[in-house]
Amino acid sequence: MGGPWRTPGTADEAGGVRKASGGGHFLGDGASRGGGAGRDGTRRDGTGRDRTRPGRCHLALPRRPAGAVAGRSRSPAGRRRRRSGRGTMTQRREPRPAAPLDQELAALGWYHDNLTRHAAEALLLSNGRDGSYLLRKSNEREDLYSLSVRGKDSVKHFHVEYTGTSFKFGFNEFSSLKELVMHFANQPLIGSETGTLIVLKHPYPRQVEEPSIYESVRVHTAMQTGRTESDLVPNAPSLGTKEGYLVKQGKIVKNWKTRWFTLHRNELKYFKDQTATEPIRALDLTECSAVQFDYSQERVNCFCLVFPLRTYYLCAKTGIEADEWIKILRWKLVRDVQLHGRTAQAAAPLVLPIINPPSTVAPKYYSSQHLQEGNICSGFQAS
C-alpha cells in the first residue's frame, strides 16, 4: 500500500521538506517493512527503538509538496482556472465608495450647512415668503437635519433624519438624497400638530446676489469716552417664532373663544382666525412676569400669562402643544431678562422648572377671582 515511515528529521532531496515517502497508512502491529507506529502509540524504526514519547498516537498524514494548496489541482489547467477565477465570487470587487454625504448636500443650492436656527428664522422672515424653506444641519445630533419652513408669520422646523442608507421625513423614507429632492420638487404639503398646513414652494438659496455698494465715511467721532471692549456686549431680540390655534378666555364675559396666535420676537398677537390680517391685540412679552400651567379652570391643557393689569388664560388642544407654548414663552422671558437686565424680583418665577403634578396628586385650585386679585398663576406669586 505505501512505504515505511521516515524518521523525524529526514529531508527530501529536492526541497528539504520533511514528508513521508508513501501514502502514510497506519500499520497496526508496527512490524510491516521494518518500522511504523505500534498499538501503544509509539513510533519505531527498523531497530525497534522508541522514537517518540510513549502514550501518544502520532498518525502521520501525507504531507503536501511545497507550494501546494488543499483542494486545488496542481495541473496547468487548474492553475489557469485559478487565475481566471471561479464564478462571480472570486471576481466580485468592492463597490466604489459613494461620494460623501456632505459633498452631495453642498451641491444642493438650498442647503445651508452651518446656519443656526436663529439665523434661519431671520432669513426666512425678512427675505422669504409663505412657503419658503431651506435645509440645514441640526445642532441636536450628527444624523439629524432641520427643514426650516416659513408660514404666514412664523418659521417652523421639521426633522430630517439620515439613517446611513436613507432619509426619513414625515411619513416617507427616501433611499437617496436625489429622491428626497425630487419629493420637494413636487411641492409637498406638510402639517404640524397645531393644524397648520404649509406647501413647500420656494427653496431659499444659499448664495444670494448682493449689491456691491458702500457708503463713504463723512463723519466719524466717538460719542463716549472711557468705555472698554468689555462694554461691547452684542445682543439681539430673540426670534423663536410659533403660531397656532388656542382657546382664550374673555376679559369681561368669561366665555372661551378660539383665536389664532402668532409669536414673533417679543410680541404675542392673536387674531380672529388664521385668515385675518389685523390682530385683535398684541401683547408685549417684556411686560409679562410669569408663564405657567394653570389648573384653576374647568378645562384641560390650560396655561396663563401674568401681566400687570390682566392674567390671560389660554388652552391648547393637547398637553404637548401647551408645553411647547409654555417653553418658548418662558424662554423669551428669560432671554429678555438676560438682555435687558430686568429686576431679579420680576424674573424669579421664570427660573423655576415646569413641573406637571402627578396624576395621583390633586392639583391646588384657585377661583378666578383669587387669581385675578392676587395675580397668582398655578401657585406662583407675580411681582
C-alpha positions in Angstrom: 0.0 0.0 0.0 2.7 2.5 1.0 6.2 2.9 2.0 7.6 3.0 5.5 7.5 6.0 7.8 10.5 8.2 7.6 12.1 9.1 10.9 11.7 12.7 12.1 14.3 15.0 10.6 14.7 13.3 7.3 14.5 15.7 4.4 13.5 15.4 0.8 16.4 15.6 -1.6 14.9 18.4 -3.7 13.3 20.8 -1.3 14.4 19.8 2.2 10.8 19.5 3.3 10.0 16.8 5.9 7.5 14.3 4.4 6.5 10.7 4.1 7.6 8.7 1.1 4.3 6.8 0.7 0.7 7.1 1.5 1.4 7.1 5.2 -1.0 4.2 6.2 -1.4 3.2 9.8 0.4 -0.1 10.4 -1.4 -1.8 13.3 1.4 -4.0 14.7 4.4 -1.8 13.8 6.1 -4.8 12.1 5.5 -4.1 8.4 8.6 -3.5 6.4 10.8 -2.7 9.4 9.0 0.1 11.1 5.9 2.1 11.8 3.5 3.0 14.6 2.6 0.3 17.1 -0.6 -0.2 19.0 0.8 1.6 22.1 1.0 4.9 20.2 4.8 4.8 19.7 6.9 5.0 16.6 9.7 2.7 16.0 12.3 2.5 13.3 13.9 -0.7 11.9 15.9 -1.2 15.1 12.8 -1.3 17.3 13.9 1.7 19.3 11.2 4.1 20.5 11.5 7.3 18.5 8.7 9.3 20.2 7.2 9.8 23.6 5.1 6.9 24.7 1.3 7.1 25.2 0.7 9.4 22.2 -0.6 8.4 18.8 1.3 10.0 16.0 -0.7 9.3 13.0 1.3 10.8 10.3 -0.6 12.1 7.3 0.9 12.5 3.9 2.5 16.0 3.6 1.8 18.1 0.6 4.7 19.3 -1.5 5.9 22.8 -1.1 3.6 25.3 -2.7 0.6 23.0 -2.8 -2.8 24.2 -1.6 -5.6 22.0 -0.2 -8.4 21.3 -2.6 -6.6 22.8 -5.6 -5.3 21.0 -8.6 -1.6 21.3 -9.3 -2.1 20.8 -13.1 -1.5 23.7 -15.5 -5.3 23.7 -16.3 -6.1 24.1 -12.6 -3.6 27.0 -12.3 -5.3 28.6 -15.3 -8.7 28.2 -13.7 -7.5 29.8 -10.5 -6.0 32.8 -12.4 -9.3 33.4 -14.3 -11.4 32.9 -11.1 -14.2 30.6 -10.4 -17.6 32.2 -10.9 -18.6 35.6 -9.6 -17.5 35.2 -6.0 -13.8 35.5 -6.8 -14.4 38.1 -9.5 -16.5 40.4 -7.3 -14.9 43.7 -6.4 -15.6 46.0 -3.6 -18.1 48.7 -4.6 -16.7 52.1 -5.3 -17.3 54.3 -2.3 -20.1 56.8 -2.8 -19.4 60.5 -2.6 -19.6 61.7 0.9 -23.0 63.0 2.0 -21.6 66.4 2.8 -20.4 66.8 -0.8 -23.8 65.8 -2.1 -25.5 68.3 0.2 -23.1 71.0 -0.7 -24.1 70.6 -4.3 -27.7 71.3 -3.2 -28.4 75.0 -3.7 -30.7 75.4 -0.8 -28.7 73.5 1.8 -27.2 75.9 4.5 -24.5 73.9 6.3 -23.7 75.9 9.4 -26.8 78.1 9.6 -28.3 78.3 13.1 -32.0 78.2 14.0 -32.0 81.9 14.8 -30.3 82.9 11.5 -32.7 80.6 9.5 -35.7 82.3 11.1 -34.2 85.8 10.4 -33.5 84.9 6.8 -36.9 83.4 6.0 -38.9 86.1 7.9 -37.0 89.0 6.4 -36.4 87.8 2.8 -38.6 84.7 2.4 -42.3 84.4 1.7 -45.1 82.0 2.6 -43.8 78.5 1.5 -40.1 79.4 1.5 -37.9 76.7 3.0 -34.3 75.6 3.5 -32.4 72.6 4.7 -29.7 73.0 7.4 -27.7 70.8 9.8 -29.4 70.3 13.2 -27.5 71.1 16.4 -29.0 68.2 18.2 -27.4 65.1 16.6 -25.0 64.4 13.8 -27.5 62.3 11.9 -30.3 65.0 12.0 -31.0 67.8 9.7 -33.6 70.5 10.0 -36.1 71.7 7.4 -37.0 75.3 8.2 -40.2 76.4 6.6 -41.9 79.8 6.7 -45.6 80.0 7.3 -47.6 83.2 7.4 -45.9 84.9 10.4 -43.6 82.3 11.8 -41.0 79.7 10.9 -41.5 76.0 11.6 -38.7 73.5 11.9 -39.0 69.8 11.0 -36.5 67.0 11.5 -35.0 65.1 8.5 -33.2 62.0 9.8 -30.3 60.3 7.9 -30.1 56.6 8.9 -26.9 55.9 6.9 -28.7 54.4 4.0 -31.9 56.5 3.7 -33.6 59.8 4.7 -36.7 59.8 6.9 -39.0 62.8 6.6 -42.5 62.8 7.8 -44.3 59.6 6.9 -41.9 58.9 4.0 -38.5 57.3 3.7 -36.2 58.1 0.7 -33.3 55.8 -0.3 -31.2 58.7 -1.6 -30.8 62.4 -1.5 -31.9 62.6 -5.1 -35.3 61.0 -4.2 -35.7 63.5 -1.3 -35.0 66.4 -3.6 -37.5 65.1 -6.2 -40.1 64.9 -3.4 -39.5 68.6 -2.6 -39.7 69.5 -6.3 -43.3 68.3 -6.3 -44.2 70.9 -3.7 -45.4 68.6 -0.8 -48.0 69.7 1.7 -46.9 69.3 5.3 -48.7 69.9 8.6 -47.8 70.1 12.2 -49.6 69.3 15.4 -51.1 72.8 15.5 -53.0 72.1 12.4 -51.1 74.5 10.2 -50.7 73.3 6.6 -47.8 74.6 4.5 -47.0 74.0 0.9 -43.2 73.9 0.2 -43.0 76.2 -2.8 -39.8 78.2 -2.7 -36.4 76.8 -1.8 -34.3 79.6 -0.2 -30.8 79.7 -1.9 -27.6 79.6 -0.1 -26.0 82.2 -2.2 -27.9 85.4 -2.7 -26.8 88.2 -5.0 -25.9 91.3 -3.1 -25.2 94.8 -4.5 -21.6 96.0 -4.1 -22.4 99.5 -3.0 -20.7 101.0 0.0 -21.1 104.4 1.6 -18.2 106.7 2.2 -17.4 107.8 5.7 -18.0 111.6 6.1 -18.3 111.9 9.9 -16.5 109.7 12.4 -16.2 110.5 16.1 -16.5 108.7 19.4 -19.7 109.6 21.3 -18.5 108.4 24.7 -15.1 108.1 26.3 -13.7 105.7 28.9 -15.6 102.6 27.6 -13.7 99.4 27.0 -14.2 96.3 25.0 -16.0 94.7 27.9 -18.8 97.2 27.3 -19.3 95.8 23.8 -22.0 93.2 24.6 -23.8 92.0 21.5 -27.5 91.4 21.8 -30.4 90.9 19.6 -34.1 90.3 20.2 -34.8 86.5 20.2 -36.9 85.2 17.4 -38.2 81.7 18.3 -41.4 82.0 16.3 -44.5 79.9 16.8 -48.2 80.1 15.7 -51.3 78.0 16.1 -54.9 78.0 17.4 -55.5 78.4 21.1 -58.7 78.8 23.1 -58.8 82.1 25.1 -61.0 83.2 28.0 -62.7 86.5 27.5 -61.9 89.5 29.8 -65.4 90.6 30.8 -67.6 87.7 29.7 -65.8 84.6 30.8 -66.5 82.6 27.8 -64.0 80.8 25.7 -63.2 81.6 22.0 -60.8 80.0 19.6 -58.2 82.5 18.3 -55.2 82.3 16.0 -51.9 83.2 17.9 -48.6 84.2 16.4 -45.3 84.7 18.4 -42.6 86.8 16.7 -39.8 88.4 18.6 -41.3 89.7 21.9 -44.8 90.1 20.6 -47.7 87.6 21.0 -50.5 88.5 18.7 -53.9 86.9 18.4 -56.3 87.2 15.5 -60.0 86.2 15.0 -58.8 83.4 12.7 -55.8 82.4 10.5 -57.1 84.4 7.5 -57.4 87.7 9.4 -54.8 90.4 8.6 -55.3 92.7 11.6 -54.7 91.3 15.2 -57.3 91.8 17.9 -54.5 92.5 20.3 -50.7 92.4 20.5 -49.1 91.5 23.9 -45.7 92.9 24.8 -43.9 90.0 26.5 -41.4 92.4 28.1 -44.2 93.3 30.5 -45.1 89.6 31.3 -43.9 88.4 34.6 -44.9 84.7 34.6 -46.0 81.9 32.3 -47.1 78.6 33.8 -49.6 75.7 33.6 -52.9 76.6 35.2 -55.3 74.2 36.9 -57.9 76.7 38.1 -60.2 76.4 35.1 -62.6 73.6 34.2 -60.6 72.9 31.0 -57.5 70.8 30.5 -54.2 71.8 28.9 -54.5 75.4 30.1 -51.8 77.9 30.9 -51.7 81.5 31.9 -49.7 84.7 31.2 -49.5 87.2 34.0 -49.4 90.9 33.1 -49.6 93.8 35.5 -53.2 94.6 34.6 -54.5 91.2 33.5 -53.9 87.5 33.5 -54.6 85.7 30.2 -55.9 82.2 30.3 -55.2 80.0 27.2 -55.9 76.4 26.4 -54.2 74.2 23.8 -55.6 71.1 22.1 -53.1 68.7 23.7 -50.8 68.8 26.7 -47.7 68.5 24.4 -48.8 71.6 22.5 -49.4 73.5 25.7 -46.0 72.5 27.0 -44.4 73.8 23.7 -46.1 77.2 24.1 -45.0 77.5 27.7 -41.4 76.5 27.0 -41.0 79.0 24.2 -42.7 81.8 26.0 -40.7 81.3 29.2 -37.5 81.1 27.0 -38.5 84.5 25.6 -38.9 86.0 29.1 -35.6 84.6 30.3 -33.8 85.9 27.3 -35.4 89.3 27.9 -34.1 89.3 31.5 -30.6 88.4 30.2 -30.5 91.0 27.5 -32.3 93.9 29.2 -31.5 93.2 32.9 -34.9 93.2 34.4 -35.1 93.0 38.2 -34.5 89.7 39.9 -37.8 90.0 41.7 -39.7 90.1 38.4 -37.6 87.3 36.9 -37.9 85.0 39.9 -40.9 83.0 38.7 -39.2 82.4 35.4 -36.3 80.3 36.6 -38.5 77.6 38.2 -38.8 74.4 36.3 -42.0 73.4 34.6 -43.5 70.7 36.7 -46.6 68.7 35.9 -48.2 67.5 39.1 -48.5 63.7 39.2 -51.9 62.3 38.3 -52.2 60.8 41.8 -51.9 64.2 43.5 -54.9 66.5 43.2 -53.8 70.0 41.9 -54.4 73.0 44.1 -57.4 75.0 42.7 -57.9 78.7 42.9 -61.0 80.7 42.0 -60.8 83.1 39.0 -61.3 86.0 41.4 -58.5 84.8 43.6 -56.2 84.5 40.6 -57.1 88.0 39.3 -56.8 89.8 42.6 -53.6 88.2 43.7 -52.0 87.8 40.3 -51.4 84.1 41.1 -50.8 81.6 38.3 -50.7 78.0 39.4 -49.3 78.8 42.8 -46.6 81.4 41.7 -46.8 84.9 43.1 -46.2 87.5 40.4 -44.4 90.8 41.1 
